[in-house]
Amino acid sequence: MFGTPASSTGPSSGEVVELRVHGVSGAAAETVLDRPHAHQVAGDANGGFYRPRPGYPDSTGPAGVTLEAYRWSDLPSGTAVRTLSLVFLLPFMLCNVAVWMRPKTVGAHTGMKSLCRVLGLTLTALYVLSIVGVALDLIAWRCMSSPRCLSDRDWLSWLGQRPEGARLAVLSLVPAAAIGIVWWLGARPGRPFSAFRTPATGALSGHELSEVGRWDSAPLVGRLRSIHVATAFATLDASLLAARAGPGASAISVVLTVIVGAVLVTCVVLVCSHPLIDMAEAGGAADRLTRSLRTVTCGLTILVVAAVLIDPAPWPRETGLPRYGATMAWIFVAQTALLAAIGLVVLSQRSPHGAALRGTGTPAVAAVATGLAVAFSAELVYRVADFLNRNQSTAERLAISPPLAYKWAILGFFLAVMGTLVIGALVTVVSSRGRYRAAAAIVACDFPDPPPEAVPRVRQVQRTIARARFTERLEPLTVVYACLVGLGLAMSLLGLMGRYPPDTIEWFLRIPGELVNFFLMVGSWVIAAILLGLVIGGIFAYRTAEFRRYVGVIWDLGTFWPRSAHPFAPPCYAERAVPELTRRITYLVQRGDLVLLSGHSHGSVLLAATLLQLPDVVCGRIALLTSGTPLRRLYGRLFPAYVNEEALREVGRRVGWRWINIWRDTDQIGGWIFSPHRPGEPVPADDPAMGVDRRQLDPRGLLPPPSDSVPPPIVGHLPCESDDRFADVVRELVGRLRASRG
């Protein structure tokens, strides 16, 4: 796995190595090391370890430590194909993350995993149904039945005069190809994501966070992938057979319908059979069963397409693909029921000792994933219908129109977004007074009696602190959005009743139908803008460091968790990064070195997961320095079963409480871990955890120092390796490390 340069494989000199791990924003090795010249000593181009080049001045760190950086930013990013795949697989990724956000209580684990996995099946089915809506409903059935729609479209007219069965059979290749694309994206080999196994040892921690990066998820993902591929093809088959169903349906169609229904039920049962699907060993009965199911379903699809092609019975005379709109509406209703069930499980299993909203991340993020999937699917069908309707009359536009379920979905998504924005604005206004009052008290304590010329700077610092304290308000806003998404999905029941959004809302709420149509149009364009923004963000996030700091956080945090609920989610880079860090740290310690681990932002999460996997003999020669860490502020609230007080205290015990955490009030992401300990507050002597957190004054001053023309900058969440206060903390930890070894 590692390179073998002399600088990293030679005999030990008993030195102290400061191993720095950057956060989600990523950085060049030279930036992380704060040295202009670096060379790679281990790893590869995707995840590697770097040191300053020997022979250059100032190649060591504070207290003479040997500097080393682990650069992992290309593991979750990399090529344009992988980056763009993250954009289009975002709902699958969020669904997968949701299962890791379960409450800490043990009783919620099994039920939550089953519900999230079934919800993942509905997302796969929704993906297929959206392509079916474009290829089979809009094009094969609606457009090809309209001479006006086929005019000047040679790419369609060649098939327009064929029977309905031939049109459906030929264009069913489009959703089949779409299934093949996500199948390939989920199964493609990727060396940067290959699982690096950690040697089994009894010294590993029993905390849940230690499981991240340690267990091999490849067998589980392979089984889930086979089940989802079977579900996808069965969904295509069900759409064709549902359209074929009727009084004149042949016996073959009836038999195929029963078999397809049995396949779908089997897929649901299998994803809920945790002892069978979650087995760590590959090549057993579970693998043979799921692969056989996938193979049978692929063959079944060929039979269904052939039956549709050769069946001579007349097709039903309907405006749209028969029963397609009802199928979409029932999918939305099923997703609403699953989200409600997930919410009920969370409410019934909440720990009385947790924060008010702790543990609600699973239903909230699951609702966000479902809302995005529904919005993307509806927008795809809506845009294609709009394209086909160009130069059409009003009557023809009605004939080539998306199903009512999609119209209600777009309206529900628009209302959810607008409702969240309105509530967010109210929360911002209502909370601003308290946030600014707290910020003013902090600044008054840090900078008492500022001179008159510093008043604008004081206000700037207060605004920064007040904005940083808004992070805690984002969680309830997400819950509000999730509830609105659930209500929007439930509105699809009105589509089953054949009610149009403008007519229904005008009748119930007395809102003009023209205004409702305007909301539908605006909602469609809002979804299009979100999609365009994600694509642009995916392209630029891993090519511009500043842009990545704000956009890349979604991908890096989402792909940190192994694929456990949805196999089409992007691969988990922690399956390489954590074992790779574990092996490198073990190698350095076995060589005789002392190791100071320094993690900024998400790098501190990687180090916490790593430390929980290291043997005690290795941890005895390690110290830990974290800065801008989201461990308590974000991960403790969003992932309470994996990052909690017990796990964090175990990290401290493993390093002998040689742990210092630097935090700032101006940081909108990181914060303190055990206690804020503001100036003047006593530190309990009987609890070593209370000495971990070190608040850092930010900015260092309000006015320019005599040697400068501008005041000290507000650092916020930025790394601080070049700060002399960071160097002082390094010296302190190095001294404690050396003292612990005599």
C-alpha positions in Angstrom: 0.0 0.0 0.0 2.8 2.4 0.8 5.7 3.7 -1.1 9.2 2.8 0.1 11.4 5.9 0.1 14.3 5.8 2.5 12.9 8.6 4.6 10.0 6.5 5.8 11.5 3.0 6.0 14.8 3.6 7.7 15.6 2.9 11.4 13.9 5.0 14.0 15.6 7.9 15.7 12.9 8.1 18.4 11.6 11.3 16.9 8.1 12.8 17.3 6.0 12.8 14.2 3.2 15.3 13.9 0.7 13.7 11.5 -1.7 16.3 10.2 -5.1 15.4 8.6 -7.0 18.1 6.8 -10.7 18.7 6.7 -13.4 18.5 4.0 -12.2 21.7 2.2 -9.1 19.8 1.2 -5.7 21.4 0.6 -2.4 20.8 -1.1 0.2 19.0 1.0 2.3 22.1 1.1 -0.6 24.0 2.6 -1.3 21.4 5.3 2.4 21.2 6.2 2.8 25.0 6.0 6.0 24.3 4.1 6.7 25.2 0.5 8.3 21.9 -0.6 6.7 18.5 0.0 7.3 15.0 -1.3 5.2 11.8 -0.9 6.5 9.1 1.5 3.6 6.7 1.4 0.2 6.1 -0.3 -0.7 7.0 -3.8 -2.2 10.0 -5.7 -5.6 9.5 -4.2 -4.6 9.2 -0.6 -1.0 9.8 0.4 1.3 10.8 3.2 3.7 13.7 2.6 6.7 15.3 4.4 8.8 18.4 3.8 11.6 17.7 1.4 14.8 17.1 3.4 17.6 19.6 2.9 15.4 22.7 2.8 15.5 25.1 5.8 12.7 24.9 8.4 11.6 21.4 7.4 10.7 20.5 11.0 7.8 21.7 13.1 7.5 23.2 16.6 9.7 21.5 19.2 11.7 19.9 16.4 8.9 17.5 15.4 8.9 15.7 12.0 6.0 17.0 10.0 3.8 14.6 8.0 0.4 15.2 6.3 -2.2 12.8 5.2 -4.0 14.1 2.1 -7.3 12.2 1.5 -9.3 14.8 -0.5 -9.1 12.9 -3.8 -10.7 9.8 -2.2 -14.3 11.1 -2.3 -13.7 13.3 -5.3 -11.3 12.7 -8.2 -12.4 12.4 -11.8 -15.2 14.3 -13.3 -17.3 11.1 -13.8 -17.1 10.4 -10.1 -17.9 14.0 -9.1 -20.9 14.2 -11.4 -22.1 10.8 -10.3 -22.2 12.2 -6.8 -24.6 14.9 -8.0 -27.1 12.5 -9.6 -26.8 9.9 -6.8 -27.4 12.5 -4.1 -30.8 11.1 -3.1 -29.4 7.6 -2.8 -26.4 9.0 -0.8 -28.7 10.9 1.7 -30.9 7.8 2.1 -27.8 5.8 3.0 -26.6 8.5 5.5 -30.0 8.5 7.1 -29.7 5.0 8.5 -26.5 6.0 10.3 -28.3 8.9 12.1 -30.5 6.6 14.1 -31.0 7.3 17.9 -28.6 5.8 20.3 -31.1 3.4 21.8 -30.5 -0.3 20.7 -34.2 -0.9 20.0 -34.2 1.5 17.0 -31.4 -0.2 15.1 -33.2 -3.2 13.5 -36.5 -1.4 12.7 -34.7 1.7 11.4 -32.4 -0.3 9.1 -35.4 -2.2 7.6 -37.4 0.9 7.0 -34.5 2.8 5.4 -33.7 -0.1 3.2 -37.3 -0.4 2.0 -37.4 3.3 1.4 -34.2 2.9 -0.6 -36.0 0.3 -2.8 -38.8 2.8 -3.4 -36.2 5.4 -4.5 -34.8 2.9 -7.0 -38.3 2.1 -8.2 -39.0 5.9 -8.5 -35.8 6.3 -10.6 -37.0 3.6 -13.0 -40.5 5.0 -13.1 -39.3 8.4 -14.0 -37.5 7.0 -17.1 -40.6 4.9 -17.8 -42.6 8.1 -17.7 -40.4 9.7 -20.3 -39.8 6.8 -22.7 -43.0 4.8 -22.4 -45.7 7.2 -21.3 -44.8 10.5 -22.9 -43.0 9.3 -26.0 -44.2 5.8 -26.9 -47.8 6.2 -25.8 -48.7 9.9 -25.9 -46.5 11.5 -28.5 -46.5 8.7 -31.0 -50.3 8.7 -30.9 -50.3 12.3 -32.1 -49.3 13.1 -35.7 -48.8 16.8 -34.7 -46.2 15.7 -32.1 -44.4 13.4 -34.6 -44.1 16.1 -37.2 -40.6 17.3 -37.9 -39.3 14.7 -35.5 -37.7 12.1 -37.7 -36.0 10.4 -34.7 -39.5 9.4 -33.5 -41.6 9.2 -36.7 -40.0 6.0 -37.8 -41.6 4.2 -34.9 -44.8 6.2 -34.7 -46.9 4.1 -37.1 -46.0 0.8 -35.3 -48.5 -0.9 -33.0 -48.5 0.1 -29.3 -46.7 -3.1 -28.3 -43.9 -2.6 -30.7 -43.4 1.0 -29.6 -43.4 0.0 -25.9 -41.0 -2.9 -26.5 -38.5 -0.9 -28.4 -38.5 2.1 -26.1 -38.3 -0.1 -23.0 -34.6 -0.3 -23.9 -34.3 3.2 -22.6 -35.2 2.5 -18.9 -33.2 -0.8 -19.2 -30.2 1.3 -20.2 -30.9 3.7 -17.3 -30.8 0.7 -15.0 -27.6 -0.4 -16.5 -26.0 3.0 -15.8 -26.7 3.0 -12.1 -25.8 -0.7 -11.9 -22.4 0.2 -13.5 -22.0 3.2 -11.2 -22.7 1.1 -8.1 -20.5 -1.8 -9.2 -17.6 -0.1 -11.0 -14.2 -1.0 -9.6 -12.4 1.9 -8.0 -8.9 1.4 -6.6 -9.1 4.5 -4.5 -12.2 3.0 -2.7 -10.8 -0.5 -2.3 -11.3 -1.8 1.3 -8.1 -1.7 3.3 -8.7 -4.2 6.1 -7.6 -3.6 9.7 -6.0 -6.6 11.4 -8.4 -8.2 13.9 -7.4 -7.7 17.5 -9.0 -7.9 20.8 -7.9 -4.4 21.7 -10.3 -2.7 19.3 -12.9 -0.5 20.9 -16.5 -1.7 21.2 -18.0 1.7 20.4 -20.0 1.9 17.2 -17.8 4.6 15.7 -14.9 2.1 15.6 -16.9 0.1 13.0 -16.5 2.8 10.4 -13.7 1.7 8.1 -13.1 -1.6 9.9 -15.7 -3.9 8.5 -15.8 -5.0 4.9 -19.0 -3.7 3.4 -18.3 -5.2 -0.1 -20.3 -8.4 0.5 -23.3 -6.5 1.9 -23.2 -3.9 -1.0 -23.0 -6.7 -3.5 -26.1 -8.3 -2.1 -28.0 -5.1 -1.9 -27.0 -4.2 -5.4 -28.3 -7.4 -6.8 -31.6 -6.9 -4.9 -31.9 -3.3 -6.2 -31.2 -4.3 -9.8 -33.8 -7.0 -9.5 -36.2 -4.4 -8.1 -35.4 -2.0 -10.9 -36.1 -4.5 -13.7 -39.2 -5.8 -11.9 -40.5 -2.2 -11.7 -40.0 -1.9 -15.5 -41.8 -5.2 -16.0 -44.6 -4.2 -13.7 -45.1 -1.0 -15.6 -45.4 -2.9 -18.9 -47.7 -5.6 -17.5 -49.9 -3.0 -15.7 -50.4 -1.2 -19.0 -51.2 -4.6 -20.6 -53.6 -5.7 -17.9 -57.3 -5.7 -18.7 -60.2 -8.0 -19.8 -58.3 -9.0 -22.9 -55.0 -9.9 -21.2 -53.5 -13.2 -22.2 -52.8 -16.0 -19.7 -49.0 -15.4 -20.3 -49.4 -11.8 -19.1 -51.3 -12.9 -16.0 -48.6 -15.5 -15.1 -45.8 -13.0 -15.7 -47.6 -10.4 -13.5 -47.8 -12.9 -10.7 -44.1 -13.7 -11.0 -43.1 -10.0 -11.1 -45.2 -9.4 -8.0 -43.5 -12.3 -6.3 -40.1 -10.9 -7.2 -40.9 -7.4 -5.7 -42.2 -9.0 -2.5 -39.0 -11.1 -2.3 -36.9 -8.0 -2.7 -38.7 -6.3 0.2 -38.3 -9.4 2.4 -34.7 -9.8 1.6 -33.6 -6.3 2.5 -35.4 -6.8 5.9 -33.6 -10.1 6.5 -30.6 -8.6 8.3 -28.9 -11.9 9.5 -28.9 -13.1 6.0 -28.0 -9.9 4.1 -25.5 -8.5 6.6 -23.3 -11.5 6.8 -19.6 -10.5 6.6 -18.5 -13.6 4.6 -18.7 -13.5 0.9 -19.7 -16.3 -1.4 -22.3 -17.9 0.8 -26.0 -18.8 0.3 -27.0 -15.1 0.6 -24.8 -14.2 -2.4 -26.0 -17.0 -4.5 -29.6 -16.2 -3.6 -29.4 -12.5 -4.5 -27.4 -13.1 -7.7 -29.9 -15.7 -8.8 -32.8 -13.3 -8.1 -31.1 -10.7 -10.2 -30.4 -13.1 -13.0 -33.9 -14.4 -13.0 -35.4 -10.9 -13.1 -33.2 -9.9 -16.0 -34.4 -12.9 -17.9 -38.0 -12.2 -16.8 -37.7 -8.7 -18.3 -36.8 -10.2 -21.7 -39.9 -12.4 -21.5 -42.1 -9.5 -20.5 -40.8 -7.3 -23.4 -41.4 -10.3 -25.8 -44.9 -10.8 -24.5 -45.7 -7.1 -25.0 -44.3 -7.2 -28.5 -46.2 -10.3 -29.8 -49.4 -10.2 -27.8 -52.2 -9.6 -30.4 -54.9 -8.5 -27.9 -56.0 -4.8 -28.2 -54.5 -2.3 -25.8 -56.7 -0.1 -23.6 -57.7 3.3 -25.1 -56.4 5.8 -22.6 -54.8 9.2 -22.9 -51.7 8.1 -21.0 -49.9 4.8 -20.4 -52.5 2.8 -18.6 -52.2 2.7 -14.8 -48.9 4.6 -14.9 -50.2 7.6 -13.0 -51.8 5.5 -10.4 -48.5 3.6 -9.9 -46.7 6.9 -9.3 -49.2 8.1 -6.8 -49.1 4.8 -4.9 -45.2 5.0 -4.8 -45.5 8.5 -3.2 -48.1 7.2 -0.7 -45.8 4.3 0.2 -42.9 6.7 0.7 -45.1 8.9 2.9 -46.0 5.9 5.0 -42.4 4.8 5.3 -41.3 8.3 6.4 -44.1 8.4 9.0 -43.0 5.0 10.3 -39.4 6.1 10.6 -40.5 9.1 12.5 -42.7 7.0 14.9 -39.7 4.7 15.5 -37.5 7.6 16.5 -40.2 9.1 18.7 -40.7 5.8 20.5 -37.0 5.1 21.0 -35.7 8.6 21.9 -33.4 8.6 24.9 -34.6 10.9 27.7 -31.0 12.0 28.3 -30.5 13.3 24.7 -30.9 16.8 23.3 -34.4 17.9 22.3 -33.9 17.1 18.6 -31.2 14.5 18.9 -32.0 11.3 16.9 -34.4 13.0 14.5 -31.8 13.1 11.8 -32.9 9.8 10.3 -36.5 10.9 9.4 -35.4 14.4 8.5 -32.6 13.3 6.1 -34.7 10.4 4.7 -37.4 13.0 3.9 -34.9 15.3 2.3 -33.6 12.3 0.2 -37.1 11.4 -0.8 -38.1 14.9 -1.6 -35.1 15.4 -3.8 -35.7 12.1 -5.6 -39.4 13.0 -6.2 -38.5 16.5 -7.4 -35.8 15.3 -9.8 -38.1 12.6 -11.2 -41.0 15.0 -11.6 -38.8 17.7 -13.2 -37.4 15.2 -15.7 -40.9 14.2 -16.9 -42.1 17.8 -16.8 -39.2 19.1 -18.9 -39.6 16.3 -21.5 -43.3 17.0 -21.7 -42.6 20.7 -22.2 -40.2 19.8 -25.0 -42.7 17.6 -26.7 -45.4 20.1 -26.4 -43.7 22.8 -28.4 -45.9 24.1 -31.2 -48.9 22.2 -29.8 -52.4 23.4 -29.3 -54.0 23.6 -25.9 -55.9 20.3 -26.4 -52.7 18.6 -27.6 -50.8 19.9 -24.6 -53.3 18.3 -22.3 -52.9 15.0 -24.1 -49.1 15.1 -23.7 -49.0 16.0 -20.1 -47.3 14.5 -17.0 -49.5 12.4 -14.7 -51.3 14.2 -11.9 -49.1 12.7 -9.3 -46.1 14.5 -10.7 -48.0 17.8 -10.7 -48.9 17.4 -7.1 -45.3 16.4 -6.3 -43.9 19.6 -7.9 -46.5 21.7 -6.1 -45.7 20.0 -2.8 -42.0 20.4 -3.2 -42.4 24.1 -4.1 -44.6 24.6 -1.0 -42.1 22.8 1.2 -39.2 24.9 0.0 -41.1 28.1 0.3 -42.5 27.2 3.7 -39.0 26.3 5.0 -37.7 29.6 3.6 -40.4 31.6 5.3 -40.0 29.7 8.6 -36.2 30.1 8.3 -36.5 33.8 7.9 -38.8 34.0 10.9 -36.3 31.9 13.0 -33.5 34.2 11.8 -35.3 37.3 12.8 -36.6 35.9 16.1 -33.3 34.4 17.2 -31.1 37.3 16.0 -31.7 39.3 19.2 -30.5 36.5 21.4 -27.6 35.6 19.2 -26.4 39.1 18.9 -26.8 39.6 22.7 -24.7 36.5 23.4 -22.1 37.7 20.7 -21.9 41.2 22.3 -21.3 39.6 25.7 -18.5 37.5 24.3 -16.8 40.4 22.6 -17.2 42.6 25.7 -15.4 39.9 27.7 -12.7 39.5 25.1 -12.1 43.1 24.3 -13.2 45.3 27.3 -13.2 49.1 26.8 -12.4 49.2 23.0 -11.3 52.5 21.7 -13.8 54.5 19.6 -12.0 53.8 16.3 -12.5 50.1 16.9 -16.3 50.2 17.0 -16.8 49.1 13.3 -14.5 46.2 14.0 -16.3 45.3 17.2 -19.6 45.1 15.2 -18.0 43.0 12.5 -16.8 40.4 15.2 -20.2 40.4 16.8 -21.9 39.7 13.5 -19.5 36.8 12.8 -20.1 35.2 16.2 -23.9 35.7 15.9 -23.9 34.1 12.5 -21.8 31.2 13.7 -24.3 30.5 16.5 -27.0 30.1 13.8 -25.7 26.5 13.1 -27.8 25.1 16.0 -31.0 26.5 14.3 -30.4 24.5 11.1 -31.4 21.2 12.7 -35.0 22.2 13.6 -35.3 23.8 10.2 -34.4 20.5 8.6 -37.1 18.8 10.6 -39.7 21.4 9.5 -38.7 20.9 5.9 -39.0 17.1 6.4 -42.5 17.5 7.7 -43.5 19.7 4.8 -42.1 17.2 2.3 -44.1 14.4 4.0 -47.3 16.5 3.6 -46.4 17.3 0.0 -46.0 13.5 -0.8 -49.3 12.8 1.0 -51.0 15.3 -1.4 -50.4 12.7 -4.2 -53.5 11.0 -2.9 -55.5 13.7 -4.6 -53.8 12.6 -7.9 -55.3 9.1 -7.3 -58.7 10.7 -7.2 -58.1 12.4 -10.5 -58.1 15.9 -9.1 -56.1 18.7 -10.8 -54.1 21.0 -8.5 -55.6 24.3 -9.8 -59.2 23.1 -9.6 -58.8 21.4 -6.2 -57.0 24.3 -4.5 -59.3 26.9 -5.9 -62.3 24.9 -4.6 -60.9 24.3 -1.1 -58.8 27.5 -0.5 -60.4 29.9 -2.9 -56.9 30.6 -4.4 -57.2 31.4 -8.2 -56.3 28.5 -10.4 -54.0 30.7 -12.5 -51.9 31.4 -9.4 -51.6 27.7 -8.7 -50.5 27.1 -12.2 -47.9 29.8 -11.7 -46.7 28.0 -8.5 -46.4 24.8 -10.6 -44.3 26.6 -13.2 -42.1 28.3 -10.6 -41.7 25.0 -8.7 -40.5 23.3 -11.9 -37.9 26.0 -12.5 -36.8 25.9 -8.9 -36.1 22.2 -9.2 -34.3 22.9 -12.5 -32.2 25.6 -10.8 -31.3 23.2 -8.0 -30.2 20.5 -10.4 -28.2 23.0 -12.4 -26.6 24.3 -9.2 -25.6 20.8 -8.2 -24.1 20.1 -11.5 -22.1 23.3 -11.5 -21.1 22.6 -7.9 -20.0 19.1 -8.7 -17.8 20.4 -11.5 -16.1 23.2 -9.6 -16.1 21.8 -6.1 -13.0 19.7 -6.6 -11.2 22.2 -8.8 -11.5 25.4 -6.7 -10.5 25.2 -3.1 -12.7 28.1 -2.0 -15.8 26.7 -3.8 -15.1 23.2 -2.4 -15.2 24.6 1.2 -18.9 25.2 0.9 -20.1 22.7 -1.7 -17.7 19.7 -1.3 -18.8 19.3 2.4 -22.0 17.5 1.2 -20.0 14.9 -0.7 -17.2 14.4 1.8 -19.6 14.0 4.8 -22.0 11.8 2.9 -19.4 9.4 1.6 -17.8 9.1 5.0 -20.4 6.5 6.0 -20.3 2.9 4.5 -23.1 1.8 2.1 -25.6 0.1 4.4 -29.0 1.2 3.1 -28.6 1.9 -0.6 -26.0 0.3 -2.9 -26.1 3.0 -5.5 -24.8 5.6 -3.1 -21.2 6.7 -3.8 -18.5 4.5 -2.3 -17.3 5.1 1.3 -13.8 6.6 1.4 -13.5 5.8 5.1 -13.1 2.2 4.2 -9.7 3.1 2.9 -8.8 6.3 4.9 -9.3 4.9 8.4 -7.4 1.6 7.9 -4.7 3.4 6.0 -4.3 5.9 8.9 -4.3 2.9 11.3 -1.6 1.1 9.5 0.6 4.2 9.1 0.3 5.2 12.7 1.0 1.6 13.8 4.1 1.5 11.6 5.5 4.8 13.0 5.0 3.6 16.6 6.5 0.2 16.0 9.4 2.0 14.4 9.9 3.7 17.8 8.5 7.1 17.1 6.1 9.1 19.2 3.1 10.4 17.2 1.1 13.6 17.6 -2.1 13.4 15.6 -3.4 16.7 14.4 -6.8 16.8 12.8 -8.7 19.9 11.5 -12.5 19.8 11.0 -13.5 16.5 9.4 -10.0 15.3 9.8 -10.6 15.1 13.5 -13.5 12.7 12.9 -11.3 10.4 10.8 -8.7 10.4 13.6 -11.4 9.6 16.3 -12.5 6.6 14.3 -8.9 5.6 13.8 -8.0 5.9 17.5 -10.9 3.6 18.4 -9.3 0.9 16.3 -5.7 1.2 17.5 -4.3 -1.3 20.0 -3.5 0.0 23.5 0.2 -0.4 23.0 0.1 2.0 20.1 -2.2 4.5 21.8 0.3 4.8 24.6 2.7 6.6 22.3 0.1 9.0 20.8 -1.2 12.5 21.6 -4.2 14.2 19.9 -4.7 17.8 18.7 -8.0 18.8 17.2 -9.2 22.1 15.8 -12.4 23.3 14.3 -13.9 19.8 15.1 -17.5 19.1 14.5 -17.4 16.0 16.7 -19.8 17.3 19.4 -21.5 20.2 17.6 -22.6 18.4 14.5 -21.8 14.7 14.7 -22.9 14.3 18.3 -26.3 15.7 17.3 -26.7 14.1 13.9 -25.1 10.7 14.6 -25.8 10.1 18.4 -25.4 6.3 18.2 -21.8 6.7 16.9 -20.5 10.0 18.3 -21.5 10.4 21.9 -20.1 11.2 25.3 -18.9 7.6 25.9 -17.1 7.3 22.5 -15.4 10.7 23.0 -14.3 9.8 26.5 -12.9 6.5 25.2 -10.8 8.5 22.7 -9.5 10.6 25.5 -8.7 7.5 27.7 -6.9 5.8 24.8 -4.4 8.7 24.4 -4.0 9.1 28.2 -5.9 12.4 27.9 -3.0 13.9 26.0 -5.6 15.7 24.0 -6.2 19.4 23.3 -9.1 20.8 21.3 -8.8 24.3 19.9 -12.1 26.1 19.3 -13.3 29.6 18.5 -16.6 31.4 18.9 -16.4 32.6 15.3 -16.4 29.0 14.0 -19.7 28.1 12.3 -18.9 24.4 12.2 -16.5 23.4 14.9 -16.7 23.9 18.6 -15.8 22.6 22.1 -16.2 18.9 22.9 -16.5 18.5 26.7 -16.8 22.0 28.1 -16.4 25.6 26.7 -14.4 26.8 29.7 -14.6 30.5 29.0 -12.1 32.8 30.7 -12.6 33.0 34.5 -14.4 29.7 34.8 -12.8 27.0 37.0 -11.6 23.7 35.6 -12.5 20.6 37.7 -9.4 18.8 38.7 -11.0 15.4 39.1 -12.2 15.1 35.4 -9.4 15.1 32.8 -12.0 15.6 30.0 -12.6 19.2 31.3 -9.0 20.1 30.4 -9.3 19.1 26.7 -10.9 22.2 25.3 -8.9 25.4 24.8 -10.8 28.4 23.6 -8.8 30.6 21.2 -9.4 34.3 21.0 -10.5 35.3 17.5 -9.6 37.7 16.2 -6.4 38.4 18.1 -7.1 42.1 18.2 -9.4 44.8 17.0 -6.9 47.3 15.7 -3.9 46.9 13.4 -0.7 46.1 15.4 2.3 48.6 15.0 3.9 46.2 12.5 0.8 46.0 10.2 -1.6 48.2 8.3 -4.7 46.0 8.8 -6.2 44.4 11.9 -5.7 40.7 12.6 -8.1 38.5 10.5 -11.1 36.6 11.7 -10.0 33.0 11.3 -13.4 31.3 11.9 -13.3 27.7 10.7 -10.0 28.0 8.8 -7.0 25.8 9.8 -4.5 27.5 12.1 -1.2 25.6 11.5 0.7 28.8 10.9 -0.6 30.5 14.1 2.0 30.7 16.9 -0.6 29.7 19.4 -1.0 26.4 17.5 2.7 25.9 17.7 2.5 26.5 21.5 -0.1 23.7 21.8 2.1 21.4 19.7 5.0 22.1 22.1 2.8 21.3 25.1 1.6 18.0 23.7 5.1 17.0 22.6 6.3 17.7 26.1 3.5 15.6 27.6 4.3 12.8 25.1 8.0 12.8 25.9 7.3 12.9 29.7 4.9 9.9 29.4 7.8 7.9 27.9 10.3 8.9 30.6 
